[in-house]
Amino acid sequence: MKIMICCGAGMSSSVLVEQMKKAARKQGDDVEIRAMAAEALMQHLQFETYDVVMLGPQLAFMAARLEEFLKDKGPNGKAIPFEVINSLDYGRLRGAAVLARAKQLIKEKQK
């Protein structure tokens, strides 16, 4: 499972990513989780894909643009699941909660 967390400069989300990785290890999940600036993501997705992309709440104003961009970037030209991270989970660094939501988004997309 590959999860991308996007924020303004890819820095504010790095602590959250570490908390998510810690939760994944506790759960025995094989997960790759990265943080990246939203603008860099658009370039990066030309070469690599993710199972889910989650946007930091401080960039909610970019949600529509990013969702439109992701609509055909997944496997077989399908949309990559996308959501703005809950601001309380983000602000309180609730890595386990954000990981659980990412997994739920992936599962919903597989239906």
DONUSE-954985 format. One record per residue: x, y, z of N, C-alpha, C, O in turn. Coordinates in steps of 0.02 Angstrom, whole numbers, plus 32768, in hexadecimal, padded with zeros to 4 digits. Layout:
BEGIN
XYZXYZXYZXYZ/...
This chain:
BEGIN
802B7FC58000800080008000802D803E8000805D80428027/801D806C7FD4804580AA7FCF801880E67FDC7FE480EF7FBC/802D810E800E80068148802380308186801B806A8188802F/801381BA7FFD803481FB7FF7800F822E80207FD28236801A/80348252804A801982898072803582C98055807282D18050/800982F78041801F833680238014837080537FE183748075/8045839C8055803E83D9807B805E8412805480728408801B/8064844B8073807E8486805080C5847D803680D284897FFB/80F38468806181388460804D815184198059818D840C804F/812683EC806D813A83A8807A815B83A080BE8174836A80CE/815B83D480E7817C83D28127814C83CA8161815883A3818F/811583EE816080E683EC819980C883A781A280B1839681D9/80C78380816E80A9833E817280DA8307818580C682CE8190/811A83178189814D82E38195814482C181D9814F828581DF/813182E7820C812682C9824E80E8829C824C80E982668269/80B482B2822A8078828882228089824781FE807282128211/80B2824B81CA80C6820F81A580EA81DF81D380DF81A381D0/811681F881FE813A81CC822D810981AA825D8111816F826D/80D681CE827380A381B0829F807A817B8279806981488295/806D8188823A804981578211807381188207805980E1820B/80B4812181FB80E080E781F380E480BE823380E580818230/80E680E1826B80E880BE82AC80A8809482B580AC805B82CA/806F80B282A4802F808E82AA802E8052827A8015801D828C/8048805B823E80498025820C80747FEB822580627FB0821D/80AE7FFA824380D97FC5825E80B57F9F829580B97F618297/80927FC382C1806D7FA282F780377F7382DC80297F3F82FA/80197F8782A47FE37F6082867FFE7F2A82577FD77F01823E/803F7F2A824B805C7EF9821E804F7F0781D480527ED981AB/803F7F4581C480307F58817F80707F668158809E7F858172/80727F4F811A80A87F5F80ED80947F9D80C6806E7F998095/80AC7FD780DC8094801780C180D0804380B18100804780D7/80CC8065807880FB809A806880D580DB806F80A280E5804D/80ED8107809A80CB814780A580FE817F80998135817E80B6/80ED81AE806F811981E6806080F58228806980B8822B8065/811C825C8076810282A08079812282C88041815D82BF8031/80FA82F380228113831A7FEA80E983597FE380AD83597FF3/8108838D7FCA80E383CA7FBB80B183BB7F8380C183957F54/807683D77F87804183C97F56805783DA7F0F804883B47EE1/807A84107F06809184237EC280C383F07EA780C183DF7E6C/80EF83D77ED2812083A47EBD80FC83637EAB8113833E7E7F/80C683547ECE80A183167EC2808983127E79808D82DE7E5A/8072834A7E608058834A7E1C808E83367DE9808083157DB7/80CC834A7DF6810483357DCC811582EC7DD9812182C67DAB/811782D97E19812C82967E2F80FE82607E13811582297E02/80BD826D7E10808D823B7DFA8092822A7DAF807081FD7D97/80BC824E7D8C80C9823B7D4780F281FB7D4480F281D87D11/811581EB7D7B814481B37D7D8131817C7DAE814981447DA8/8108818B7DDE80F7815B7E1380AF81667E288095819E7E25/808E81317E3E804881377E53804181217E9C806C80FF7EB7/800A81347EBA7FFC81257F007FB681087F067F8C81127EDA/7FAA80E47F3C7F6880C77F487F3780FB7F627EFB80F57F58/7F51812D7F847F2881637F9F7F5381A17FA97F8E819C7FB9/7F3581DB7F9E7F55821B7FAA7F2A82417FDC7EEE82477FD4/7F4B825C80107F27828280437F4882C780497F8682CD804A/7F1F82FA804C7F36833F804B7F30835D80917EFC835680B2/7F64838080A67F6283A380E67F2A83D680E77F1D83F580B3/7F0883DF811F7ECE840C81227EDE845481127EB3847A80FC/7F1D8469811C7F2F84AE810D7F2E84BB80C27F3184F580AC/7F2A8486809A7F28848D80517EE4847880357EDF84667FFA/7EB1847A805D7E6E846680477E58848E80097E3184757FE1/7E7184CB80037E5E84F47FC97E7684D57F877E5D84E77F51/7EA684A67F8A7EC084857F4E7E9B84447F3E7EAA84247F0C/7E6C84317F687E4D83EE7F637E2E83E17F1E7E3A83AD7F01/7E07840F7F067DE584047EC67E1783FC7E8D7E0F83D07E62/7E4A84257E8D7E7D84217E587EA383DF7E5C7EAF83BF7E28/7EB683CB7E987EDB838C7EA07EB083507E907EC783207E70/7E7183527EA67E44831A7E967E3B83127E4B7E3A82DA7E31/7E3483497E287E2E83487DDF7E6E832A7DC07E6A83027D92/7EA7833E7DDA7EE783257DC07EED82D97DCB7F0882B67DA0/7ED482C07E037EDC827A7E157EA9824B7DF37EAE820E7DFA/7E7982687DCF7E42823F7DB67E5782087D867E3181D87D7C/7E91820D7D687EA781D87D397EF081C37D447F0F81A77D18/7F0A81CF7D807F5081C17D8E7F5C817C7DAF7F9581697DB8/7F2781597DBF7F2D81177DDF7F3880E07DAC7F3C80ED7D70/7F3C80A27DC47F4480697D977F0B80667D637ED180747D73/7F1C80557D277EEC804F7CF07EC780907CE27E8E808F7CCB/7EE680C97CF17EC881097CE47E8E811C7D117E68814A7D02/7E8880F97D4A7E5381097D797E69813E7DAB7EA481507DAE/7E3981587DD07E48818D7E017E6D81707E3D7E6081377E52/7E9A81977E597EBA81867E987E8D81A27ECF7E7B81DD7ECD/7E7981797F007E5081927F377E7381CE7F587EB081CF7F61/7E4B81FF7F6B7E66823F7F847E38825B7FB97DFB82557FB5/7E56827A7FEC7E2E829C801F7E5982CE80457E9682C5804C/7E3A8303805D7E5B8332808A7E5A831280CF7E2682FA80E6/7E93831280F17E9A82F481337E71831C81667E7183598165/7E4F82F981927E2A831881C97E5A834681EF7E9183318202/7E46838581FA7E7383B682187E8783A482607EC083B18274/7E5B838582867E6D837182CA7EA0833882C97ED0833882F0/7E958307829D7EC582D082987F0982E982817F3D82D38299/7F08831982537F47833582397F6A835D82707FA68354827D/7F46838A828F7F6383B682C17F7B839282FF7FAC83A7831E/7F59835D83117F6D8336834D7F9982FA833B7FA782D08366/7FAE82F782FD7FDC82C382E57FC3827D82F47FE88252830B/7F83827282E77F64823182F27F72820382B67F4781F9828B/7FAF81EA82B47FC481C1827C7F9A818382727F8A81718239/7F86816382A87F5D812682A27F19813682827F00810F825A/7EFC816F82947EBB818282787EC18193822E7E9681808206/7EF581B7821B7EFF81C881D57F0D818981AC7EF581828174/7F35815C81C87F43811D81A67F0380F5819C7EF780DA8166/7EDA80F181D07E9B80CC81CB7E6E80EA81947E4E80C6816F/7E6C812C81907E43814D815D7E5F813F81177E39813480E8/7EA0814181107EBF813280CF7EAD80EB80B97E9C80E0807F/7EB280BC80E77EA1807680D77E57807080C47E46804A8097/7E2C809680E67DE5809480D77DD880B080917DAF8094806C/7DFA80E6807F7DF18103803C7E0680D180057DE580CB7FD2/7E3D80AE80117E54807C7FE17E2180447FDB7E10802E7FA4/7E08802D80147DD77FF680147D97800B7FEF7D7B7FE47FC8/7D8080497FFC7D4380627FDA7D4D80657F8F7D1F80577F69/7D8880777F797D96807D7F317D9780397F0F7D8780347ED4/7DA980057F357DAD7FC27F187D687FA27F0D7D637F6F7EEB/7D347FBF7F297CF17FA37F227CD67FAC7EDC7C9E7F977ECD/
